[in-house]
Amino acid sequence: MTSKTQTMSKEKHKNKKVKVFKKKKKLESDDDVISRLQSQYENINANEIRSFKHFPLSFKTLKGLKDNNYTVPTEIQRDSIGLSLQGHDILGAANTGSGKTLAFLIPILEKLYCMKWTRLDGLGALIITPTRELAYQIFETLRKIGIYHDFSAGLIIGGKDLHFEKKRMDKCNIVICTPGRLLQHMDENPLFDCVTMKILVLDEADRCLDMGFQQTMNAIIENLPPERQTLLFSATQTKSVKDLARLSLKNPKYVAVHEHAKYSTPPGLKQSYIVCELHEKMSVLWSFIRNHLKHKCLIFLSSCKQVKYTYEIFCKLRPGTSLLALYGSLHQLKRMQIYESFSRKKNAILFATDIAARGLDFPEVNWVVQVDCPEDANTYIHRAGRTARYEKGGESLLILLPSEEEAMVKQLEDRRIPISKIKVNPSKLQNPQRKMEAFLAKNNELKQSAQRAFVAYAKSVFLMKNKDVFNINALDTDAYAMSLGLAIPPRIRFLQRHNKNQTQKIENNSIKLEFKSEDEEDNESSDEESGKSTDHGETSEEDNTKSEGRFGALDNDDSEDDIFQVKRKNHDIEDADLPDDVPTGEDAQNLNKSKKPLTKAALAKRLLKKKIVANKKTVFTEEGEVLLDATKEKQSELAKEYENEDEAGINIEKAKLVLREEDKFDKQRFKEKIKAKHRAEKKKLKDAKKQELEGEQDDFGSDESDDEPDLSWLPDPDKIYGKKNSDENETSEKFDENDEDSNSEDIEDSEIDDQESEEEEISQVHKPTKRKLITKKDVDNFDKPPVKKSKKNLKTLSEDLTVNEAEELAMKLLSGS
């Protein structure tokens, strides 16, 4: 048993694996890694590089690239990264979609890493782009590949919180920005400092350096340190000596990987164009969308207002696919949301202006449709380059007008752009004009949007520089307005003004030419005939007759266009006729020379001497005294003294006294306002009372009318009282005489009472007058004859009656007689 156990133990020992512990390599310090990488920069050979690992890059950068599936460099990356690491200035030109963003982000990360850059060191690299969307895209790419580095990066673009950016600008190592917002920080933010900047990058450099950003870029470049490395990248790179001189480039290396290629556009891009009339563009575009519902399309238009209207009306028409619109006047957060949404979608239509034409990387775009003609061949290249990126396929369609075809196609051929002409299948065309007209008739806001889009397109064509391509006079604007759904074409005011100015210039030039030709003839005739002018410059009679003949055509009534008339050519005034005070001859010339020209500064000094205060209104009374405005100026003497004091700060105690003094004037002014309000109310009551009185007089008839009152409603006294006897007649006559006297006295008394009552009404309008009302019993007793009525009784009765009532009583008494 023992022998067997020994053999088994030996076999087990043989089968056991022997573990060998290797010694761990010592980790390199950061200084050793940096020195090792820098020593390899000079030995970089672009032809031998097949992967990013073949570049002398830090472990952090390589790991960030690998995590985002960046393994094989493109041509522009292979040729430019090594030169950038060596410290050269770069002019990089490559086709769209060739990976220019990584070509400058990798050298930035490596340079700052080798310099041991920290957040306390401030700004190290500055990246300037022409559009916000491109800056946002670069920032997102930097976050992905630089995730393992310790650098801080900032996105500085318009439309975001300026105060939030101001507080953090001094802590950003890499700043990605647009020119306008960067210049704003340079001017307004004391925390922003460019002294430590080492690398400047201009993405889409030709656009950053063109006329649109010229002043802004000049101001930015003046603030940047001269000792820096500059990298310029674009698909259409500038070679202008003036632009390069502005940037102070030092022996730049020109890297153009596709310069000698057969075509200047990606090889996988299929390009074609069609020719149609202006009023057919909307129907062609609608038909294209309806036939490509399962594709991802990017559609370019000239202006923001066109994009807005086209998006709105097509949303109403409902083509059957997702629609988006990207243009400059949108809020920045909305623009970023649309950009991300279109990037995620597989089937969508994006209407956009040229802000989406440069640098934006929309994945898997199938079609790029340029509805409006691009400004030049460079713009066409950038627009079409949104598809067929990274050696993938894509298609581009350009829609041209008949007036644009010849010149534009020639430009594209000169730039080595292969483009072929195709025709539209008429059976596939759909015209949505009737539906658009119906929507515009219902919605006034949509109609106004269509009008703005119409004018914006006309203005975009008018402002283009290349008049061989863009001819606004060749456009049928009325038909185009109808194609947008407008029943009446809007007026193009700027074009009307331009045409009017042009006609005026032509007329003025023709008039000048006529005068010049006449003057030349006169000079020739004067050369031939000598001795016709005296030493004093006086013209002879023959010259006067000739001048009359020269301008005689202007005096004819038939020539209405000629408005110039020469009444007298030379004005010679003898010195003897002038007063003694007026200088003549050389004295007058010397006086004119000695006079200084009146400058703006001199005018300003004159105004200061006159002590004229701007935006101040002074009111004067009839006596010429200044009327102070109590609501705006201080009234009390204490307040005036306090205002004229030159002491710094605020004296609280004195200010309290001033407020108390001014409060007295305010209370007095308030009381006067209340009194004036009460007076107005009393006057209003008085006017109402007068109107009531006038209305009562009109009801009973006014004294001015000569017509007798209608007494037919009174009963016949003979039927009631019977016929009077002779004695009764005599007594009645006597009574009537007495009664007439009493009536006259009553009328006089009533007039006096009426005057007194009016005076009382004026003094107390709000208190109604107390009068005795006439009852039904009194009215019935009017018809009965008075029984033993004396003067005193009549007087007391008249005192209780108003004027109208007294008149009515008198009329009844007279009719009874």
C-alpha positions, 0 to 999 in steps of 0.5 A: 500500500505504501508503494502505491500511495507514493506513486500516486502522490508523485503523479499528483505532484506532476499534474500540479501547475507551478505558479510563477510570480512575475515582478510588476513593472514600475509605473511611469510618472507623468513627467516620464510619459510626457517626455517620452511622447514629446520625443516621438513627435519628430518621428511621426510619418503619416504614411505609416499610420494605420490606427490612432495607436500609431500616434504618440498619444496619451493613454487617456486620449486613446481610451476616450477614442476607443470608447467612442469607436474611433480607431482608424484615422481619416486622411485629414487626421493622419496628415494633420495631427502629426504636424499639429503635435510638432507645433506648426500652424495648419491650413486644413482643407478636406471634403465634408464629412472627412473628420476635421473635428477630431483633427484639431481636438486631439492635438488640443488635448495632447498639448494641454496634457503635455503642459500639465494644464490645470483648471487654475491655469486659465484659458489654454485653447480657443475654438471659434465656429460661425454657428451655434449648432456647430459649436454645440456639436464640437463641444459634445465631441470633446466631452466624449473623447476627453472624458478621462482628462481633467480639463474644464471646457465651456460652450460660449454661444448666444441665446444662453445665460450670459451671467452664468457664463461670466462667473465661470469663464476664468475656470475654463481651459478649453472654450468653444464659442461663436464670434459675437458672444466671445467679443461680448465677454472680451468687452464686458467680462473682467474675469475673461483673460486670453494671455495664457492661450496657447492654441487658436482653432477656426473651424469653417475658417473661410466663413469666420474670416469673410465679410460677415464676421470681419469687424468682429474677428478683427477685434478678437484677433487684436486681443489674442496673444501673438505667441500661439499656434493657429489651426484653420480647417474648412471644406473650402479653405481660404488661401487669401494672403490678407486673411492669413496676414490678419491671423499672423500665421508663421510658416503654415503647413497647407494640408489639402488631402482632396486638392488633387482629387477628380471632384471636390465633393465626396465620391459617394454623393450623387448630384442632380438639378432640375429647372422649373419656374418660380411659381412651380417650386412649391408644388415640386417640393410638396411632390418630392416630400410626398414621394419620399416619406420613408427617407431622411431629407434636409431642405434648404431655403434662403431666409428664416421667414420662408422656412417658417411659412413653409413649415407651418403650411406643410404641417397644415397639409399633413404630408404623412411624415415628421416635419421640423424647422431650424432657423436663426430666429428661434430660441437657442434651446429650441434650436438645440432640441430640433438638432437633437431630434432630427439626429435621432429620427430615421424618417424626417423632413428638416426645413433649414436656412444656411445655419445648418449648411456648415459642419453639422453632422446629421447621421444617415441623411438620404437627401439634400434638397436646395429649393433656393439657389445657393449664393455661390459654389462654396455654399453649394458644397457645404449644403450638399455635404450634409449627406454622403458623410464618412464614405457613405452614400447620399443624393443631392437635388438643386432646383434652379430657375431658367434665369439661374441655370446657365451661370450657376451650372458654369460655376459648379463645373469650374469647381469640379462638381459633377452635376447632371440635369434631370426632368420631373415626371409630370404624373408625380406632380401634386399642386397644393395651391387650392388647399393653401389658399383655403388655409390662408383665408381662414387663418390671418396669421398664416396669411401674414407669414406668407406675405413676409416669406414672399418679401423675404425671398425677393429681398434675398435675391435682390441682395445677392452679389452675383447678378448673373445668377440672381436677377430680380427683374426676371422673377414673376412675383405675381405668380409666385405669390399665388403659388404661396396661396396669396390671392393678392401679391404684397407690395415689395416696398424696398424694390419700389424705392430702388426703382424710383431712385434708379430712374431719378439717377438716370434722369439726373445723369442725362441732364448733366450730360446735356449741360456738359455737352453745351459747355464744351460747345461754348468753350470751343466757340469762346476759343475761336472768338477772342476779345469778347470778354473784358478784364473785369469778367463782364460779358459782352452782348454777343455772349449774352445773346449766346447764353440766351440761345443756349438756355432758350430751350429751357424756357419753352412751355413745351419742355416740361421735363426741364426745370432749370432756368438761368435768370442771370449768369454773372452778378457784378455789383459795384463797390460804390453801391455797397454801404461802408460797413461791408468789406470789399475786394481783398478785405472780403477775401481775407475776412473769409479766410480768417473765419474758422469753420463751425465744428460740432464741438463749437456748436456743443460749446454754444449750447453749454453756454446757453445752459439749455437742458435737454428734455425740459419744458418751461411754461411762462405766464402772460407776464413772462414769469416762469410757471413752476410745475409743483409735481416735478419741482420742489416748492419749499425754500428748504428743499431748494437749498438742500438740492443746491448743496454739494455735500456728498451722501444723504443727510437723513435728518435734513431730508426728513425736514424737507419731506415734511415741508413738501408734504404741506404743499402737497396737502394744499394742492390736494385740497385745491383739487378736491375743491375744483372737483366739487365746483365741477359737480355743482356746475354740472347740477346747475346745467342739468337744472337749467336744461330741465327749466328750458324743457318745461318752457318748451312744453307750454310754449315760449314767449317768442312764438307769436302763435296763440295757445290752444284753449279748446280743452277748456269748458264753455263758461256759459254752460256752467255759469249761465248768461250774465245780466247787465248788472253782473256784466258791469260788476264783472267789467269792474272786477276784470279791470281790478283783476287785470291790475292784480294779474299785472302785479302778480306777474311782476311779483312772480318775475321778482320771485323768479329772479330771487329763486334763480339767485338762490339756485346759483348760490345753492345748486345742490339744495332743491328749492322748496315750492308748494305743489299744486294739488288736484283740488287747486286745479279744479278750482281754477275753472270756478270764478273767484269769490270775493278775492282781493289783491292780497289773496291773489298776491298770496296765491301768486307767491305759491305758484311758479312762473309757468303755473302763474302764466297758465292761471292767467290764460285760463282767467283771460279765456273765462272773460 
